[in-house]
Amino acid sequence: MSELSTARKSSVSTSPYTRSNPFPGKLVVNRRLSTPESEKDTRHFEIDLKGWGLSFEVGDSLAVYPTNDPELVGEIIHAIGAKGDEPVTATKTQKGLREALLRDFSITQPTPKFLRAIRERANSSTLLKDLLHPERKEDLDRYLWGMEVIDFLNEHPSAKFSPEEFVGLLTKLQPRLYSVASSLRAFPDQVHFIVDVIRYESHGRERKGVCSSFMAERAENVPVPVYPSSAKHFHLPENLDLPIIMVGPGTGVAPFRAFLQERHALGAKGKNWLFFGAQRESCDYAYKEDFDQFKRDGLLTRLRLVARSSPQGLRPAPAARERCGNLEVDRWRGRAVFCLR
């Protein structure tokens, strides 16, 4: 089985935009792909990149710097008895507490340092004291599932922190990487993403994914800071006549949409075969219109959707043999580039 080659050297290495200097993109499309009946909220996002002056390869990722939920920030400020304008140290500079919690710190997952501080300062934290013993690590992990910083602050109001002390217990807010779902040859000034918006309930509170909810709910009128991240071993082959087999479940189909756009723009003659896993065909078939059009254009030679109800569950790869037979799959595999996500 051949692996996806590193045929083309990505120009990402020359990008002036980096983790410390992201480009201020603009969200121009925020469209739900899954239907209301779906268990998931899967979104298609388009970020305008006009003026950034670089290229990325299909197969690469872009990192997105989110901001935190302002409502959650307000709850935390209230819980520690602050106003929000107190100066704190963030990224080696001084800024107001509210601004720092919005942009600089991870405010959901409790850090070990934060948990120890709660243990030491709270009047009643017997359970936490026991769970912080090294031999109780598995028990602690189970206890912490679905728990966030705000839960501990609300449950232990006797634990007092100054704003500077509090931010010192947090870690930096990290960017999130998303596979590019578009080709610059098809969309020269944009990057597209497909993202599952994370929402769930635990301990009586709704929880949200930091970056997915930022793009879905709060990015319409603010910059979306992005920078490229090269995928050194995940690019299309230089030989346009080579057939490719693409296998990806759910949002893992992102790079294959980009691959097909790229091959279409380049006039590639190689055949293309896509196995795509989705929970339910009726409501989770992302980019169905795109893939149907690629089939009509003759670009997508074979398309196989594998749903949860199939014998393979959400594993698209075994469906190749079940659907098309061992001989045909082996014939493709012998001369095709195999792309697994």
VOGU-3710 file (C-alpha; in Angstrom, 3 decimals, decimal comma):
1> mselstarks> 0,000/0,000/0,000  1,599/3,245/-1,077  1,415/6,272/1,196  0,679/9,829/0,206  3,870/11,355/-1,080  5,606/14,578/-0,223  5,703/15,484/-3,866  5,629/19,245/-3,618  7,489/21,391/-1,205  5,017/23,579/0,665
11> svstspytrs> 5,549/27,316/0,535  4,292/27,584/4,103  7,877/27,694/5,371  8,280/31,152/3,824  5,094/32,545/5,324  5,398/35,837/7,209  2,431/34,730/9,310  3,250/32,483/12,236  2,025/31,425/15,660  3,308/34,701/17,101
21> npfpgklvvn> 2,137/36,767/14,125  -1,146/35,342/12,767  -3,000/36,837/9,823  -6,325/38,554/10,659  -8,718/36,607/8,436  -12,383/37,464/7,981  -15,209/34,949/8,309  -17,431/35,294/5,222  -19,445/32,047/5,280  -20,790/30,114/8,259
31> rrlstpesek> -23,133/27,418/6,971  -24,517/24,360/8,692  -23,951/21,152/6,708  -25,769/18,670/8,940  -29,556/18,801/9,100  -31,472/19,681/12,288  -32,188/15,971/12,801  -28,466/15,213/13,145  -26,805/14,527/16,473  -23,993/16,828/15,340
41> dtrhfeidlk> -23,737/20,462/14,316  -21,286/20,262/11,423  -20,393/23,611/9,848  -18,726/24,820/6,678  -16,623/27,950/7,238  -14,979/30,195/4,669  -12,241/32,607/5,771  -11,282/35,517/3,512  -7,485/35,770/3,233  -7,151/38,703/0,835
51> gwglsfevgd> -3,842/40,452/1,305  -1,893/37,731/3,057  0,358/36,994/0,079  1,212/33,331/0,567  0,129/29,939/-0,649  -0,506/26,672/1,120  -0,799/23,164/-0,274  -3,881/20,996/-0,182  -3,248/18,576/2,656  -1,947/21,330/4,932
61> slavyptndp> -3,721/22,735/7,970  -4,359/26,238/9,205  -4,279/27,133/12,863  -7,043/29,337/14,237  -6,633/31,487/17,333  -10,030/31,732/19,044  -11,231/34,031/21,771  -13,045/32,703/24,808  -16,777/32,938/25,465  -17,470/36,423/26,918
71> elvgeiihai> -20,283/35,057/29,109  -17,964/32,494/30,674  -15,316/35,179/31,164  -17,891/37,326/32,973  -18,875/34,415/35,223  -15,264/33,792/36,189  -14,628/37,466/36,939  -17,696/37,520/39,175  -16,691/34,255/40,876  -13,289/35,587/41,948
81> gakgdepvta> -14,812/38,874/43,117  -13,105/41,047/40,515  -14,360/43,842/38,256  -12,509/42,943/35,071  -10,368/46,025/34,643  -7,655/44,970/37,117  -4,191/44,857/35,461  -2,667/41,384/35,066  0,384/39,998/33,309  -0,366/38,337/29,983
91> tktqkglrea> 2,077/37,566/27,165  4,751/39,563/29,024  2,620/42,710/29,036  0,058/44,278/31,324  -3,590/44,308/30,290  -6,996/44,266/31,901  -8,226/41,018/33,440  -11,242/40,726/31,132  -9,178/41,233/27,992  -6,575/38,726/29,193
101> llrdfsitqp> -9,184/36,070/29,960  -10,803/36,610/26,572  -7,643/36,341/24,488  -4,671/34,957/26,358  -5,610/32,187/28,782  -7,304/28,820/28,668  -10,236/29,221/31,061  -11,985/25,869/30,815  -9,728/22,947/31,722  -8,450/23,047/35,327
111> tpkflraire> -4,668/22,851/35,570  -2,896/20,836/38,290  -1,649/24,133/39,717  -5,210/25,465/39,901  -6,488/22,301/41,590  -3,727/22,414/44,200  -4,551/26,060/44,883  -8,227/25,175/45,421  -7,194/22,386/47,765  -5,002/24,710/49,793
121> ransstllkd> -7,382/27,684/49,995  -10,871/26,174/50,156  -12,435/25,549/53,554  -13,999/22,292/52,440  -12,142/20,309/49,780  -11,712/16,896/51,389  -12,554/14,937/48,240  -10,173/16,971/46,117  -7,404/16,550/48,688  -7,801/12,791/48,501
131> llhperkedl> -7,963/12,694/44,714  -4,787/14,743/44,280  -2,676/11,956/45,757  -0,545/10,426/42,954  -2,028/6,953/43,442  -5,548/8,342/42,777  -4,788/9,678/39,306  -7,374/7,518/37,526  -10,032/8,479/40,066  -9,095/12,144/39,619
141> drylwgmevi> -9,412/11,875/35,838  -12,898/10,409/36,164  -13,887/13,132/38,652  -12,613/15,888/36,378  -14,495/14,716/33,282  -16,854/17,510/32,271  -15,621/19,784/35,066  -14,284/23,235/34,272  -12,558/26,036/36,143  -15,858/27,819/36,784
151> dflnehpsak> -17,262/24,724/38,538  -14,486/24,722/41,133  -14,757/28,463/41,685  -18,513/28,180/42,274  -18,235/25,091/44,484  -15,438/26,560/46,612  -16,228/30,264/47,130  -13,958/30,305/50,189  -10,941/29,926/47,876  -9,912/33,531/47,236
161> fspeefvgll> -7,544/34,736/44,507  -6,365/38,128/43,365  -6,649/38,604/39,590  -2,880/38,258/39,196  -2,816/35,101/41,299  -5,691/33,620/39,334  -4,209/34,071/35,851  -0,974/32,613/37,188  -2,838/29,335/37,683  -3,932/29,132/34,036
171> tklqprlysv> -2,196/28,052/30,851  -1,963/29,929/27,564  -4,869/29,769/25,149  -3,738/27,514/22,315  -4,639/27,715/18,616  -6,600/24,881/17,013  -5,491/23,177/13,805  -8,014/22,470/11,040  -7,365/20,609/7,802  -7,775/22,781/4,732
181> asslrafpdq> -10,957/21,826/2,849  -10,293/23,924/-0,261  -7,704/24,489/-2,956  -6,228/27,907/-3,658  -6,542/27,081/-7,357  -10,309/26,976/-6,906  -10,611/29,689/-4,231  -7,516/31,935/-4,558  -8,281/34,246/-1,626  -9,970/31,878/0,818
191> vhfivdviry> -9,556/28,862/3,018  -12,460/26,538/3,827  -12,926/24,374/6,931  -15,402/21,702/7,954  -15,834/21,649/11,733  -18,008/19,817/14,239  -19,229/22,433/16,727  -18,689/20,954/20,180  -21,568/21,350/22,616  -22,570/19,047/25,447
201> eshgrerkgv> -23,989/19,172/28,944  -22,263/18,085/32,141  -22,931/18,817/35,795  -25,980/20,860/34,850  -24,115/23,250/32,542  -23,790/23,528/28,778  -20,174/23,161/27,661  -18,770/24,410/24,377  -15,656/23,801/22,359  -13,568/26,954/22,530
211> cssfmaerae> -12,657/27,338/18,870  -15,616/25,625/17,229  -18,086/27,789/19,165  -15,957/30,876/18,471  -16,308/30,367/14,717  -19,945/29,271/14,903  -21,187/31,982/17,272  -18,764/34,877/17,732  -16,505/35,359/14,699  -18,820/37,206/12,321
221> nvpvpvypss> -17,621/40,736/13,095  -14,151/40,165/14,529  -10,823/39,095/12,988  -10,155/35,371/12,808  -6,384/35,051/13,407  -4,871/32,226/11,339  -1,472/30,923/10,309  -0,436/27,962/8,120  0,914/24,632/9,321  2,568/22,385/6,755
231> akhfhlpenl> 1,684/18,690/6,550  5,050/17,273/5,541  3,776/13,833/4,570  0,273/14,532/3,293  0,283/16,040/-0,197  -0,872/14,995/-3,616  1,621/13,179/-5,859  3,277/15,141/-8,641  2,209/12,564/-11,201  -1,284/13,716/-12,245
241> dlpiimvgpg> -1,972/10,371/-13,917  -1,739/8,377/-10,698  -5,077/7,218/-9,288  -5,770/8,002/-5,632  -7,939/6,272/-3,036  -9,193/8,602/-0,297  -10,628/7,346/3,000  -11,993/9,729/5,635  -14,804/9,709/8,206  -16,780/12,800/9,218
251> tgvapfrafl> -14,794/16,019/9,119  -11,797/13,936/8,052  -13,130/14,356/4,520  -11,834/17,958/4,512  -8,509/17,416/2,694  -10,161/15,198/0,086  -12,547/17,941/-0,969  -9,426/20,073/-1,412  -7,613/17,270/-3,281  -10,475/16,939/-5,756
261> qerhalgakg> -10,660/20,693/-6,334  -6,903/20,739/-6,947  -6,942/17,802/-9,362  -9,874/19,318/-11,225  -8,063/22,645/-11,602  -4,889/20,910/-12,808  -6,717/18,698/-15,286  -5,408/15,526/-13,660  -6,191/12,323/-15,580  -5,726/9,951/-12,656
271> knwlffgaqr> -8,856/8,292/-11,278  -10,184/9,270/-7,875  -12,001/7,021/-5,404  -13,523/8,358/-2,168  -14,767/6,377/0,835  -16,553/8,694/3,241  -17,887/7,780/6,692  -20,931/9,537/8,180  -23,214/8,769/11,103  -26,391/8,888/9,004
281> escdyayked> -26,654/9,459/5,289  -29,904/11,390/5,590  -28,508/14,152/7,814  -24,675/13,896/8,055  -23,618/13,602/4,416  -21,295/16,614/4,269  -20,511/18,133/0,869  -22,903/15,795/-0,952  -23,563/18,407/-3,642  -19,838/18,910/-4,226
291> fdqfkrdgll> -19,124/15,202/-4,554  -22,152/14,595/-6,772  -20,925/17,363/-9,071  -17,427/15,849/-9,152  -19,045/12,555/-10,224  -21,050/14,257/-12,965  -17,876/15,975/-14,175  -16,129/12,617/-14,369  -13,551/13,629/-11,778  -14,735/11,336/-8,982
301> trlrlvarss> -14,588/7,825/-10,395  -16,085/6,090/-7,375  -17,855/7,419/-4,299  -18,843/5,204/-1,394  -20,635/6,537/1,695  -20,365/4,343/4,808  -22,974/5,118/7,460  -23,172/4,015/11,091  -25,906/1,505/10,217  -23,642/-0,354/7,791
311> pqglrpapaa> -21,825/-3,546/8,885  -18,557/-1,569/9,057  -20,009/1,116/11,323  -18,056/4,295/10,655  -14,989/2,530/9,260  -14,841/3,420/5,571  -11,782/1,307/4,714  -13,394/-2,159/5,194  -16,283/-1,011/3,023  -14,015/-0,979/0,005
321> rercgnlevd> -13,803/-4,747/-0,072  -17,419/-5,299/0,965  -18,747/-2,974/-1,711  -16,425/-3,514/-4,637  -14,756/-6,864/-4,098  -11,222/-7,838/-3,220  -9,921/-8,025/-6,771  -10,942/-4,524/-7,769  -9,623/-2,975/-4,539  -6,325/-4,828/-4,886
331> rwrgravfcl> -6,061/-3,736/-8,517  -6,471/-0,089/-7,448  -4,139/-0,452/-4,486  -1,386/-1,820/-6,676  -1,073/1,417/-8,623  -2,852/4,053/-6,571  -1,765/6,462/-3,877  -3,689/5,602/-0,717  -4,836/8,605/1,312  -6,084/7,758/4,815
341> r> -7,410/10,401/7,244
//
